[in-house]
């Protein structure tokens, strides 16, 4: 039997006066959850006034006569049109009644299988959402009424029932997502502000599609119950097409929200890097403050023509910034974790063909290891076209320089070999002198836990055999030292490393899926930057993304 009208029309509003004031304030905020739903509902009503008005007449009838009752042709619209808080209160009472009514029907008809599970799940989800956010009633009312289609299968097609289940599942997901995605407001001067506003607009479009599906489902239910004024008003039966609209909007929203999140991470990453650089500079001053004049001169002479830290910054800038998603995958890779945490795995060789993103992976790994500055982290980037950094001597000088800069007590290993002109570190004998100093450092009992990283060994034009032999010998000497090297798949490099002990090899060709994901994230990020600078609309941006994604293999060469 229908529930009595008093059960829905009497009682206190769901939102009290104080809460209403709070809710109204929140709804004015562009990023509030209930504000987004209100905007979506209002836009949907403006675009489809006849459908939404008849939907509200159905809800009005259910409030007055009870859930499941027939709707008279002369039914008036009792849903408040001016006060969002009062409207939410009406929706809340409909939800409470709808859940109870649907649960009873499911029990009476003994549909305890999948349908009963869906109803039970929906009850839990909706109750939790309403408890946490009373203003959420608008979002869930249509779901509660549409649940009757699941317990009355004769009233709906299989496609419609499947669609309702999908919408219920996605409602919970998107309701929770909005509180996370839009939790941080941006100022008008923030470059992300425009992107966030556009993303909110897409979010509202998605809400509209979810609401539209609910509304059409409710209208179908009551049309089948002889609601005459709905019969010719709108085509309601294309459920596959209706669900496809949601899926298409979801797909585009997913891509753009992914880009937005990446831009947020990149902005935070840059801020962290700037902070780390400031800390490093401060520590440099503290480390050299206690040095004698000759020690400071020795350290300066040990530094090669370029500081490896500056080279890293130059590389990242040339690539347009270091995107966390371009390297996140490797941190969870089994081989990487074996190297990082295994006591007997001290050398990690990352190898891959050009365009696999080896250098940016190395930059990302360095940043990750920097987050736990309990030891030493020394690195070097080889580049074949730059004579300052394309030889084995420069590699050792760079590594030693960063080690001593971080642990100033190690300066003792070069002090005795240092002359005022610094010629010991130049010429034909430089390699041998530096090799001896390096060997003394890694055998120093006071040496802290140390990471040594060399990128692009294949670009070491001069002295590569010496360097490879040195790495092979020294990588297994000290338990305090772990190495990472990267290179192309060159047989002559593998000839030296094949017999290296305590080695872990990470081939990028065997991680194509992860690489493709990283390249895809990079393409999304670059397309988003281009769209912002050129003022592209969503369709143009989407077309550019699809075009570049189809040529991802060619694009990878710039990654």
N, C-alpha and C positions, 0 to 999 in steps of 0.2 A: 504493500500500500504506500502511496505517497506520504511523505512526512508532513506533519501539520505546519501551517504557515507560521504559527507562533514560534516554532523552533528556529526559524530563520530570521524573522522580522523583529523579534524581541531580544532583549539583552543589550549589554554594553557594546559600543563600537570596539572593533579590534584594536584601534589606535586611540589612546587616551589623548586628552588635550595637550599635555606636556609632550607626549611622544609625537603627537601630530606636528607640533612646532618643530621638533627635531627632524622628523621625517621630511617636512617641507623644506627645511634648510638643506638636508642632504640631497633632496631631489633636484635642487638648484645646482648642485655640484656636478660638473660634466662627467666625472668618473665614478659616481655612486652607482651601485648595482640597481637599486630601485629606480633611480633617475633614468638609467638607460632603458629599462623596461617601459617606463612611462612615455619616454620619447618615441620608442618603437611603436607602442600601441597608438599614440596620438597620430603619428605619421601614417600608420596603416589605416586608421579610420579616415583620415583625410583623403587617402588614395582610393579606399574602397568603402565609401560611406554606407551604401545600401547593405552590403554584407555584414559589416560590423554592427550597424544599428539592429538588424534582425537577430544577430548573435546576442546583443544586449537584451533584446526583448525575450529571448529564450531564457537567459539568466534571470531576468526579472520575474518571469513566470515561475521558475524554480524556487526563487526566494518566496514568492507569494503562496504557491500551491504545493511545494515539496518536489524533491528530485524525482525524475522519471514521469512527472505528470504531463498531460497533453497541454499544448500551447494554443490558446484561443486565437482566432484570426484578428481580433481587435485588441490584442495585448499591447499595453503601453510600455514605454521604456522607463524603468525605475532606477536605472544605473546613473549615479551622480555624474554630471558632465562638467562640473566646475571645480569640485574639491577633490584632488587626487587622494587625500587621506581618507575621506569618507568613502570614496570608491574602493580603496583598498580594504576598508572595513567590511563593505558588502561582499567583496570577493573572499575575504577570510571566512565569513559565515557560510558561504557557498562551498568552500573547500572542506570545512569540518563536516558539513552535511553530506557532501559528495563522497568523501572517503568512507563514512559509516554506511551510506546507502549501497555503495559498490561492494563493500565487504560482505554485507548481508546477502546481496544477490548472488555473489560468488559461492557463498556457503549453501544457500538454498538449492542452487543448481548443481552443487557438488562438483564444480569444475576445479578440482584440487591440483591439476597438473601444472603445465607451464603458465596458464592464465592466472591461477591462484598465486603462483610465485611472483609474476609480474605485478599483480595487485598489491601483494604484501611488500614487495620492494618499493613500489611507488609510494605506498603509505609511509614507509620509513623515511624515504628521501624527502617527501613533501613535508612531513611533520618536523624533520630536522631543520629544513630550510626555513619554515615558518617560525619555529622556535628561536632560531638564531637571528632572523630578520623578518619581523612581522610585516614589513612593507613589501615582502616578496609575494604577497597574495595574488597580485595581478598576473604574475608570471605563471602561476600554477593552477589557476581556476579552470582554464580550458582543459588541462590534463585530467583534472578530477572528473569533469563531465565526460570527457572522451573515454575515460576508463570504462564507462558503461558499454562501449562498443566491444570491449574484450570479454565482458561477461554476457553479452548478448550478440554472439557471433552471427546470428541470422541477419542482423542489422548492418553488417559491414562485410566488405570483400576481404580476401586474404591479404591483398596488397595494402589495404587501409590498416588492418590490424598490425601487420608488420611495421608499417610506418609509424603507428602510434607508439609501439614499443621502442622504436629507434628514437623518436622524439623525447620520450620519457628519459631514456638513458642520456641523451645529449643535453637535456635541460639541466640535469645535475652537474654535468661536466662544465658547461658554459657559465652556469651560475657561480661555481667555485672559481673558474678561470678569471672572471672579471675582477674579483677582489685582488687577485695576484697581478694581473697584467696592468691594471690601472691604479695600483696602490701608490705609485709615486707620481705626484703632479709635477708638471714642468712649467717653467716660466715662459713668457712670450719670447724672451731672448734665447732660450734654449733651442739648439738646432733640432732636438727631438720633439719640440712642441707641435709643430705642424704634422709630423708623422703620427704622433699620438692622437691628434684630433681626427686625422683621416682614418686611423685604425678604429677609433670609437664609432665613426660613421659606418664603417663596414660591420662593426659589431652590432650596431642597431639594425642594419639590413638583415643580418643573420637572425636576430631576435624577431624581426618582422616575419621572416620565413617560418620560424618555429611557431609563432603565434597564428599565422595564417593557416598552417596545417591543423592546429588545434581547432580553430574557429570553423574551418571547413568540415572537420570531422564531427563537431557538435551539430552543425547545420545538417549534415547528412543524416545523423541519428534521428533528428526530429522531423526531417523531411520524410523519412521512411515511416514515421509515425503520423503521417497525414497532415503535416504542417503545410497547408495549401500555399501560403504566400512565399514559400521558399522554392517551390517546385521549378519555376521558370526564371528564377532570379539569377542564378549563376551555375556554371558547369562545375559539379563537385566531384565527379567520379574519376578524374585522371590522377589516381593516387601515385602511380609510378612517376608521372611528370611532376607532381607536387613535391615528392620526396627528392627528385633529381635537382629541383631548384635549391633545396636545402644543401644537398651534397656539393653542388657547384659553388655556392657561396662559402661553404665550409672550406673547400679547397683553396679558394682565393684568400680567404681570411687566414688560413693556416700559413700560407706562404708569406703574407705580409706581416703577420704577427711574429713569425720566425725572424724576419728581417729586423723588425723593431726590437725584439729581444737581443738580437746580435749587436745592434747599434748601442743598446744600453750596456751590454757587456763590454763592448769595445771602449765606450766612454769611461766606464769604471776601470777597465784595464789600463787605459792611458793615465788616469788619475793615480792609480796605484803605482805605475811605473815612475811618474813624476815624483811621487813621494819617496819611492825607493831610491831614485837618483839623488834626491836631496839628502837622504840618510847616508848614502854611500859617500857623497861629497863631504858630509860632516865627519864621517868616520875616517876618510882620507886625511883630513886635516888633523884629526886626533892622532892618527897613526904616525904621521910624519912630524908631529909636534915634538915628540920625544927623541927623534932621530938626530944624530950628529950631522954636521954639514957634509962630511964625506959620504955618510950613508944616503943622504938625500940625493947627492950627485950620482952615486952608484945606481940608485933606483931609477933616476931619470935617464941614465945612459942605458939601463936595461930595457927601458921601454923602446919598442920599435918605432918606426916613423909614425905609425898610427896606433891609437889606443883601441884594443879589441872592443871595448864597451861602446866607443864611438862608431865603430864599424857596424855593430849590431843595430844601433839606432838608425844609421844611414840605410841599412838594408830594409828595415821595417818601414821606414818612411817612403822608400822607393816603391815598395809593394802596396802602399796605400794604407798602412796600419796592420797590426797583427790581430786577426780575428780569432777569438778563442775557439770557435767551432772548426777552425782549420787544423787544430792540433789536439783538441779534447780527446778524440778517439784513441790516440796513442797512449794516453795515460792509463787507459783501461785495457790495453793490449796485453795478452798473456806473456809474451816475450819481454816486453818492457818491464812488467811487474816482476818477472823472474830476475832481470838484471838489477832492478831497483832494490828489491828486498832479499834476494838470494845471497848468502854469504860466499858462495863459490862462483858467482857470476859477476865478473869484474869488468868485462869488456863487451859493450853493445855496439854491433856494427849495423847501422841503418843503411840499406842499399836500395837503389831504384833507378829507373831510367829518368831522363830529363822530363821536367814537367810534373813530377810526382809530389812536389812541395817539400822536398827534403830540408831546405834551408829554413823555411817557415816553421817546420816541425821542430828543428833545433832551437829556433828562437823561442817557441812556445815551451819547450822542455826547460830551457834556461830560466824562463819566467817562473815556471812551476817550482823548480829547485830553489829559486831565490826566496820563495815564500817561507822557507824554513832555513833562515840564515844562521844555522848552528855550526857550520863548517866553512870550508873554502870552495869557491866555484870559479874555475878558470876556463876560458874558452877562446877559440880563435876561428876566424872565417877566412878560408883561402879564396883567392880570386885570380884566375889565370892571367887576366889582362892587366893586373896591377902588380908591378915589379916589387912593390913594398911588401906584399902579402901573398906572394906566389911561390915561396921557397921554404925549405925545411928549417933553415936558421931562423927566419922570421916567426915561424910557428912556435919554436921553443922559447924565443925571446918574449913573445906575447904571453905564453902560458906562465912563464916564470915571473914576469912583471905583475900579472894579476894576483898570483899566489903571494908574493911578498907584500903587495899593496894591502892584502887582507890579513896577513899574519906577519907583522913586521919583524918578528924575531928571526925569520928566515933570511933576513938581509945578511946575516953572518956568513952565509954560504957564498956570497959574491964579494964580500968586502975585501978579502985577501987577494982576490983576482982582479980587483977593479983598479984601473989606473985613471989618472985625471983626463986622459984623452979618450978613454973608452975604446981603444983599438982592439982590445981583446975580443970584443963582440962583433967584429967585422973581419972580412977577409976569409981566406981559405981555412984558417984554424978556428974560426968562430964556432962551427958546429961542434967540434970536439970539446972546446972549453965549455960551451953551454950544456952539452950532454953530461959532462962531469958534474956541473953545478946542479942540474936537474936530478941526477941520480942521488946526490947528497941530500937534496931536499926531500925526496920521497922516502929516504931511509931515516930521516930525522925523527927521533922518538917523540918530539913535541908536535909533530905535524898533526893538525886536526883532520877530521874526516874531510876528504877532498873529492870533488868531481872535476874531471878534466874532459873537455869537449872540443872536438875539432871537426869543423864542417867542410865539406867539399874537398876531400883528399885528392880527388882526381884533378883538381885545379892547382895542385902543388907542382909547378912546372920543374923546379930545380930541387934535386935531393929527395925525391919521393921514395926511392928504395931505402935510403938511409932512415927516413922517417918511419916507414912501415916496419922495418926491422926493429927500430927502437921501440915502437908501440908494442910489437909482439913480445919483446923481451920484458919490458917494464910493466905491462898491464897485469902481470901475475905476481909482481914482487911484493906489494904492500897491501894488507887487508884494509888499510885506511883510505886507499885510492881506488876510485872507479872511473872508467873511461867510457865515453861515447864518441864514435867516429861515424861520419856519413860519407858516402861516395856513390858514384855511378856503378853499374854492374860491369866493372872492368876485370877481365881474367887475371891481369898482372897484379891487381890489388889482392884478388882472392888467393893467388899463389902464395903470398906472404902470410895471409891471415888464416889459411885453411888449417894450419897446424897450431894456431894459437890456443893455449889452454884457457879455461874459464871464460870462454867466449859465448855470447848469444847473438844470433843473426836474426835481424828483422827485415825481411824482404817486402818492399812495398807492393810488388806485383801480386803477392798473395793476399793483399789487403785492398783489392780494387774497390770493394763496396764502401769501405771507410773513406778511401781517397775520393771516390765519386761524391760521397756525402759532403766532404770538406770542400770540394770544388763547387758543388751546388750551393753551399752556404756562401762561398766567396762571390759567386755570380749574383746571388740574391742581394748581397750587401752592395755590390758595385752598381747593380741596376737601380737599387733604391737611391743611391747617391746621385746617379745620372738623372733619375726621374725628378729628384728634388731640384737639381740645378737647372733642368730644362723645363720644369713645370708640367711633366707628363701627367695625364689623367690615368686612372686605374687600368683602363683597357690597353692604352699604349704601353704602360709599364709591364703589364702581363704579357703582351705580345713580344716585347724586347727580351723579357726573361725566357719565354719559350724558345725564341730564336737562338739565344746564346746557349741555352741548355742543350739544344739539339746539336750544338757544335762544341760540347764540353771538352772533347779530346783536344781540339785545337786551342781552346781557351786555357787548358791546363798548362800550356807552355809559359803562360804569363803568371802562373799561380806561385 
